[in-house]
Amino acid sequence: MFKTYRIGQIVPSSNTTMETEIPAMLRLRETIRPERFTFHSSRMRMKKVVKEELAAMDAESDRCAIELSDARVDVLGYACLVAIMAMGRGYHRVSQERLTKHTTENGAHAPVLTSAGALVDALKVIGAKRIVVVAPYMKPLTELVVDYIGSEGYEVIDWRALEIPDNLEVGRHDPSRLPEIVSKMKYPDADAIVLSACVQMPSLPAVARVEAMTGKPVITAAIATTYAMLRHLDLEPIVPGAGALLSGAY
């Protein structure tokens, strides 16, 4: 009998990508490992990726954590990287502790991770120090993300802000454009490439191509979140075709 795990996600109301890419990766894992997964979400209102909406949205995460713990999920991911990073340096630790406390107090303890924390932890796992970052945000928000990553001990040597303010449009960005964007960056001097510092910008179809083009490990917010979820579940963090982090090398 295969064991089934319930995957919970707190997502912005306009997010369409994390409920696509996380299940896609875990379905790929099901082709090579016996575990099975079901997927459950709770939504926080957000349409425009601006600091004011992000802060208001983050306040709804407490309700979402409680709702998902009602479903007795096994792990819970806060699927909005920029909302966490816009709240100030190190905020992912504050958020994870507070939301996990809510699940425990609801009688359904489930570890809570954030895509922001998963990304910075993933860079440590692969031993990266110098990175390049692609993000869909406006420049001021992208600068907050770059500062946040830098405060965790990494050097962002180059970054690109695609300046897409509408979150639905971020979800419609064509991932086939990403290799060309990376080709114009200082990736030869980097240890790794963050192909999407955003859980809403699709990137999974471009990961293998960018790794082949650059010879560098490529991670994304979604890939890092999947890795963190598997580790929290004490499962082997391996997914075929999902980049170096999930190759089994780490």
C-alpha positions as CSV (number, residue, x, y, z in Angstrom):
1,M,0.0,0.0,0.0
2,F,1.5,3.3,-1.0
3,K,1.5,6.1,1.6
4,T,-0.3,9.2,0.5
5,Y,0.8,12.7,1.7
6,R,-1.4,15.8,1.8
7,I,0.4,18.9,0.4
8,G,-1.1,22.2,1.6
9,Q,-0.3,25.5,-0.1
10,I,-1.2,29.1,1.0
11,V,-1.4,30.9,-2.3
12,P,-2.2,34.5,-3.5
13,S,-5.7,34.5,-4.9
14,S,-4.4,35.4,-8.4
15,N,-1.7,32.7,-8.4
16,T,-2.0,30.0,-10.9
17,T,1.5,28.6,-11.2
18,M,2.3,26.9,-7.8
19,E,-0.8,24.8,-8.1
20,T,0.6,23.7,-11.5
21,E,4.3,23.3,-11.0
22,I,4.4,21.7,-7.5
23,P,1.9,19.0,-8.5
24,A,3.7,18.5,-11.8
25,M,7.0,17.9,-10.0
26,L,5.5,15.5,-7.4
27,R,3.6,13.6,-10.2
28,L,6.9,13.2,-11.9
29,R,8.3,11.8,-8.7
30,E,5.5,9.3,-8.5
31,T,6.8,7.7,-11.7
32,I,10.0,6.7,-9.9
33,R,9.0,6.4,-6.2
34,P,6.1,4.7,-4.4
35,E,4.7,7.7,-2.4
36,R,1.6,9.5,-3.6
37,F,0.4,13.1,-3.1
38,T,-2.8,15.1,-2.9
39,F,-2.9,18.8,-3.2
40,H,-4.9,21.4,-1.2
41,S,-4.9,25.2,-1.2
42,S,-6.2,28.2,0.7
43,R,-6.1,31.7,-0.9
44,M,-5.1,35.2,0.2
45,R,-6.5,38.1,-1.8
46,M,-3.9,39.8,-4.1
47,K,-4.1,41.1,-7.6
48,K,-1.3,43.7,-8.0
49,V,2.3,42.9,-6.9
50,V,2.8,46.0,-4.9
51,K,4.0,46.3,-1.3
52,E,0.7,47.5,0.1
53,E,-1.3,44.6,-1.3
54,L,1.5,42.2,-0.3
55,A,1.3,43.3,3.3
56,A,-2.5,43.1,3.4
57,M,-2.3,39.7,1.9
58,D,0.3,38.4,4.4
59,A,-2.1,39.2,7.2
60,E,-4.5,36.6,5.7
61,S,-1.9,33.8,6.0
62,D,-2.9,33.0,9.6
63,R,-6.5,32.2,8.5
64,C,-5.2,30.1,5.6
65,A,-2.9,28.0,7.8
66,I,-5.8,27.2,10.1
67,E,-8.0,26.3,7.2
68,L,-5.4,23.9,5.7
69,S,-4.7,22.3,9.1
70,D,-8.5,21.5,9.2
71,A,-7.7,19.2,6.2
72,R,-4.9,17.6,8.2
73,V,-2.2,18.3,5.6
74,D,1.2,16.8,6.2
75,V,3.2,19.9,5.2
76,L,2.2,23.4,4.4
77,G,3.9,25.8,2.0
78,Y,3.5,29.6,2.0
79,A,3.6,30.1,-1.8
80,C,4.5,33.8,-2.2
81,L,8.2,34.6,-2.1
82,V,8.0,38.4,-2.5
83,A,5.3,38.8,0.2
84,I,7.7,37.4,2.7
85,M,10.8,39.2,1.5
86,A,8.9,42.6,1.3
87,M,8.2,42.3,5.1
88,G,11.8,42.7,6.0
89,R,15.0,40.7,6.4
90,G,14.6,37.3,8.0
91,Y,10.8,37.5,8.0
92,H,10.5,33.9,6.6
93,R,11.6,32.6,10.0
94,V,9.0,34.7,11.8
95,S,6.2,33.6,9.4
96,Q,7.1,29.9,9.6
97,E,7.1,29.9,13.4
98,R,3.8,31.8,13.7
99,L,1.9,29.7,11.1
100,T,3.2,26.4,12.5
101,K,2.0,27.5,15.9
102,H,-1.5,28.1,14.4
103,T,-1.6,24.5,13.0
104,T,-0.5,23.1,16.4
105,E,-3.1,25.1,18.3
106,N,-5.7,23.8,15.9
107,G,-4.8,20.3,16.9
108,A,-3.3,19.4,13.6
109,H,0.4,20.2,13.7
110,A,1.9,20.5,10.3
111,P,5.3,22.1,9.6
112,V,5.0,25.3,7.6
113,L,7.7,26.4,5.2
114,T,7.8,29.4,2.9
115,S,9.0,29.7,-0.6
116,A,11.3,32.5,0.5
117,G,13.0,30.4,3.2
118,A,13.1,27.4,0.8
119,L,15.0,29.5,-1.8
120,V,17.7,30.8,0.5
121,D,18.1,27.3,2.1
122,A,18.4,25.7,-1.4
123,L,21.3,28.0,-2.2
124,K,23.1,26.7,0.9
125,V,22.3,23.1,-0.1
126,I,24.0,23.5,-3.5
127,G,26.9,25.4,-2.0
128,A,26.2,28.6,-4.0
129,K,27.7,31.9,-2.9
130,R,27.5,34.1,-6.1
131,I,24.2,34.0,-8.0
132,V,22.2,35.7,-10.7
133,V,18.5,36.3,-10.3
134,V,15.5,36.7,-12.7
135,A,12.3,38.1,-11.2
136,P,9.1,39.4,-12.8
137,Y,8.6,42.2,-10.3
138,M,8.9,46.0,-10.6
139,K,12.5,47.2,-9.9
140,P,11.8,48.5,-6.3
141,L,10.4,45.1,-5.2
142,T,13.2,43.2,-7.1
143,E,15.7,45.3,-5.1
144,L,14.0,44.2,-1.9
145,V,14.4,40.6,-3.0
146,V,18.0,41.1,-3.9
147,D,18.7,42.7,-0.5
148,Y,16.9,39.9,1.3
149,I,18.9,37.2,-0.4
150,G,22.1,39.2,0.2
151,S,21.2,39.5,3.9
152,E,21.2,35.7,4.0
153,G,24.9,35.6,3.0
154,Y,24.7,35.4,-0.8
155,E,26.1,37.8,-3.4
156,V,23.7,38.6,-6.2
157,I,26.1,39.6,-8.9
158,D,23.4,40.3,-11.6
159,W,19.7,40.5,-11.6
160,R,16.8,41.2,-14.0
161,A,13.4,42.8,-13.1
162,L,10.9,42.0,-15.9
163,E,8.6,44.7,-14.4
164,I,5.2,42.9,-14.7
165,P,2.9,44.5,-12.1
166,D,-0.2,42.4,-12.7
167,N,0.0,39.0,-11.0
168,L,-2.1,37.2,-13.6
169,E,0.2,38.5,-16.3
170,V,3.2,37.2,-14.4
171,G,1.5,33.8,-14.6
172,R,1.2,34.1,-18.4
173,H,4.9,35.0,-18.9
174,D,6.3,32.5,-21.5
175,P,9.0,30.4,-19.9
176,S,10.6,29.9,-23.3
177,R,11.8,33.6,-23.0
178,L,14.0,32.8,-19.9
179,P,17.0,31.3,-21.7
180,E,17.5,34.4,-23.8
181,I,17.2,36.6,-20.7
182,V,19.8,34.6,-18.8
183,S,22.1,34.6,-21.9
184,K,22.5,38.4,-21.4
185,M,23.4,38.1,-17.7
186,K,26.7,37.6,-15.9
187,Y,26.0,33.9,-15.3
188,P,29.6,32.7,-16.2
189,D,30.8,34.3,-12.9
190,A,28.0,32.8,-10.8
191,D,27.8,29.6,-8.9
192,A,24.0,29.2,-9.6
193,I,21.1,30.7,-11.4
194,V,17.8,31.6,-9.8
195,L,15.7,31.3,-12.9
196,S,12.5,32.5,-11.2
197,A,12.6,34.3,-7.8
198,C,8.8,34.1,-7.9
199,V,6.3,31.3,-7.4
200,Q,4.0,32.8,-10.0
201,M,6.4,33.1,-13.0
202,P,6.4,29.8,-14.9
203,S,9.9,28.4,-15.3
204,L,9.9,24.6,-15.0
205,P,9.9,23.9,-18.8
206,A,13.0,26.1,-19.2
207,V,15.2,24.7,-16.3
208,A,16.9,21.8,-18.2
209,R,17.6,24.1,-21.2
210,V,19.2,26.8,-19.1
211,E,21.3,24.3,-17.2
212,A,22.5,22.8,-20.5
213,M,23.1,26.3,-21.9
214,T,25.1,27.7,-18.9
215,G,26.6,24.6,-17.3
216,K,25.3,26.0,-13.9
217,P,22.8,24.6,-11.4
218,V,19.4,26.2,-11.9
219,I,16.9,26.6,-9.1
220,T,13.5,28.3,-8.9
221,A,11.2,29.2,-6.1
222,A,8.9,26.3,-7.0
223,I,11.8,23.8,-7.2
224,A,13.2,25.0,-3.9
225,T,9.8,24.7,-2.3
226,T,9.3,21.1,-3.6
227,Y,12.8,20.2,-2.2
228,A,11.9,21.7,1.2
229,M,8.5,19.9,1.3
230,L,10.1,16.5,0.5
231,R,12.8,17.1,3.2
232,H,10.1,18.0,5.8
233,L,8.3,14.8,4.9
234,D,11.5,12.8,5.3
235,L,11.3,11.7,1.7
236,E,14.1,11.5,-0.8
237,P,14.3,14.9,-2.5
238,I,14.4,13.7,-6.1
239,V,12.3,14.6,-9.1
240,P,13.3,13.7,-12.7
241,G,13.7,16.7,-15.0
242,A,13.5,19.3,-12.3
243,G,17.1,20.6,-12.2
244,A,20.2,20.0,-10.2
245,L,18.6,20.5,-6.7
246,L,16.2,17.6,-7.2
247,S,18.5,15.4,-9.2
248,G,19.5,13.3,-6.2
249,A,22.9,14.9,-6.0
250,Y,22.0,16.7,-2.8
